Structures are given as structure tokens and as C-alpha cells.
Amino acid sequence: MAEGKPFATPHRDRFLLLVSTPEQIEELAVESTRKHSKLSSQGIMVDTLNPEFTLNAKKEDPAGFIAPNLLKHKIRKHLSSMYLPMRWTVEDAFRKEMKGKPLGDGWSRVPLCYVANRITARMNNLLLVGENLASNPTFFESSIQFVTDATITLAFFNHIPKILYRPISFMTMNWSGGRSKAKSLLMSEISKRRSESSEEQGLYKDCMQWVIESSRDKSTEYIARQLLSLTLGGAHQQPMFAAFVLYNLCLHSEYIETLRAEIHTIRDNEFDKLNNGTPYLDSFLREVGRLNPLTNIALPRKVMSPFTFADGTYVPKHNWICVPHTPLMTLPNAYSNPETFQGFRFVDTEGNRSTSRFWDMSREFPFWGNPKTGCPARYFVSLNMKMMAIHFLESYDFRVAKQAIRPTFSYHVLEMPHPLLAIEIRARKPEA
Ligand code: HEM
């Protein structure tokens, strides 16, 4: 509707300036990746996660000191060695969490968001803190509680003046004890690892170890806070997306046969086959992301000092610049029938090659953020979501529950699955 012209929309105490032409998105992406850029993703993190209150971080602390590109490199490099523990975690997570109210004839009604939240938390913990701590039930429950407390706190912040942030967060972040319990378990594990030899430490392939290595002289408490920050960041989009994937599998039963047949071809489930040899599943995930982009803005950057685009558009300090998510994901010249769900639209006509992988980034698919950098965890998320979808397809019959609610729920910039969304499942009989 803006015909490519930038426009600003008020959002709490700032404006969001939305740009959408290829040239201005390129300018935004290039400026964001420049050293000492005027535009900051860290600034967005501080504005949205309020680490001073949710993490008890000092005001002058950087929001994260593990560089996203180092994280991306480490995750990609170690993904194949994390593959088996990831599979066991998915199986274990489904066994423990995929439960609901019995309906008779083997079916039960499952609260989708609750279950997706707990399954993905188990998977994230494996990446963040490794097998030992991730399998500790006290750590799991306290990390979930911490994320819940922080989400409630941040929701309060949307409705109260800044002067009340400290007293409110003091109550909401301390009442349950989730944060302090999770932090103390993180600190014990960090101290234990720091006392081990470099050979022993070399065996850990998780974010905790990479943060320890890149922090050297930082205190144990500071490292634990970084891991809490990653826990909070990682708990944001993945559960919402997982819920949308499971919901869309229930909704679009016409794709199930092909997806199950594809899974059959990777029966032995080798890492490389799953990572690179499932074009139909890759496409299905990408299509779910295209029509459920989770946020209605993408690539947000905070203006740290006044920024002027080449066309003269001037953006004062403190505001955010971003791109509109859904309009780009439904551009008619990039996607035919853009409003229609076509689960296999990213598979070539012979059906054996992906034309775009789920983790690929572009202007017309800003799901992973800046096309030049993007989410450092996207290879992990992609593998995770495939494993989760495969386990679901193989282990259950499923259908959408009858409900008089919209499947999505809008809150500020979020377009999330409706918190009351439910599906119905039944254990699948093993094939003869
Ligand atoms: C469906 C799931 C996810 C989506 C859609 C997603 C999306 C994004 C996006 C859009 C960005 C901003 C990138 C940019 O504009 O440059 C980002 C950054 C990031 N994500 Fe993800 N993400 C997901 C899951 C995760 C998980 C599970 C983790 C970690 C466990 C994670 C860790 C990070 C980190 C560390 C950053 C960098 C923040 C910075 O710039 O400092 N993400 N993600």
C-alpha cells in the first residue's frame, strides 16, 4: 500500500520506520553489518528483553559477548556430532511432554503451545548447556520457570511506566525462584568445567563451552547470565514455530503421505540425509514459516545515532528501522498464489531438489533476519524442526481439534499461535 515508500508507525515510546524496496533493505542490511554501525541489533535486544531487569544485568554490560558469527560457525561445525543426542532428546521430549486429555478410542486432546514450549525447551537446553545439565529435571523446570517469569515481566512492562520496572520485576523475577535456581545450577556447571583440563573441556560441544572459551577473564556469574540471556532469546521464536509446524501438519493432511514416504527413504536417519536429503520436508517447513512469520516486522535495528537513507529519509536516534514481514513473504512476483499454503512450493518439478532450503535467507524471506548475517542458530533450528516433524509423523495419527478460535493471536509485534490452540493425537500403530 505504501508503494515502496518508507513510512513510520508509532510503537510505544518510539517510531518504527518500515522500508521495503530492495535498495533500502540492502542499505539497512549493509549498514547493520558495518563495524561501529549507527544501527544496532543489540539495542533491539536491550529494548525487548530488558536485561537489566530480567537478567539482573548491570546497565553497562553488553547484552551478549559471544559474537553471533562465532556462534553460527560453532553450531554448524558441531551439528553432526550433536545429531544423535538431538534425536534422543526429541524422542525423550515427546515421550514426556506429548500428553493431553483422553478423548476415547486412543485419542487425546493436546494443548499445543504448552507442549511445543516444553519440547523445544528440552531441545534448546541441549544446545545451550549440554547433555549433563540439560537432563537435570531441576534445571529444566527452573529454566522454564525463568522464561515464564521473564515473559510475564516483559508483558507487564508494556503497560506500566518505566519508574515501576524495578519494583515490579523484583517481584515477578524473584517470586518463583526459577531464575536464581537456574543461575546457580549454571554457575556450578561452569565452575566444574573451568576446573577441568583443556582435553576434558574440548569434549563439550555446546554454547556454555563456547561462551566460556570466548570469555576468559569474565566471572562465572557473568557467563551464567549470558547463558540465561541465550535461554531467553532461544525460547522466543522456536516454540511458536514448532506449534505452527505441528498445527499445519494436522491442518494439511494432503501432504502427509508424501512426507511419510520421504521419511521412509531416510529410515536409517543419517545426519547428512536428514540435513540435505529431505526437499519435501524442507519445503513444508519453509512454507509454514512464510505464512506464519511470527512477528509482523523483520530485521529490526535500533537507531543509535541519526541515520539518513540515500533517498534522504532521516531517522532520528532511538527509533527502530525494520521491514514489513508478511507483505514481503506474500509478494506476488516472488510467490505464485501468495496467500495459499502450498507445502511443496520450494521443491523442483522432479521432486528431488529444494529450490530454497528452510534456512536460506533472502529479501523475500526475512524470517531469519538480516540476509547478510541472520540467526546464528538457524541450522540447529532447521534440524530440530525436521526431527520434531519426523517423530510426529512417524509416531502419531493427528487432527485439528474442533475449536471456535482463530489459530493466531496478535500481541504487539508478535503473530503467535493462539495460546488455547489444541490438536488431537493418537499413537500410531507400527507398520507391519
Ligand atoms: C524458529 C526459531 C528462530 C527464529 C525464527 C529466529 C530468528 C532470529 C532472527 C530474525 C534474528 C535476528 C538476525 C538478524 O537480523 O541479523 C535472530 C538472531 C539470533 N538468534 Fe535466532 N531465531 C530462532 C531460534 C533461535 C534459537 C533456538 C537460538 C539459540 C538457542 C537463537 C539464537 C539467536 C542469537 C544468539 C541471535 C543473535 C542476536 C544478535 O544479533 O546479537 N535463535 N534469530
Residues whose N, C-alpha, C, O or C-beta is under 5 A from the ligand:
A	BS01	HEM	S41 P68 L230 G234 Q237 Q238 F241 L299 P366 F367 W368 G369 N370 T373 G374 C375 P376 A377 V381
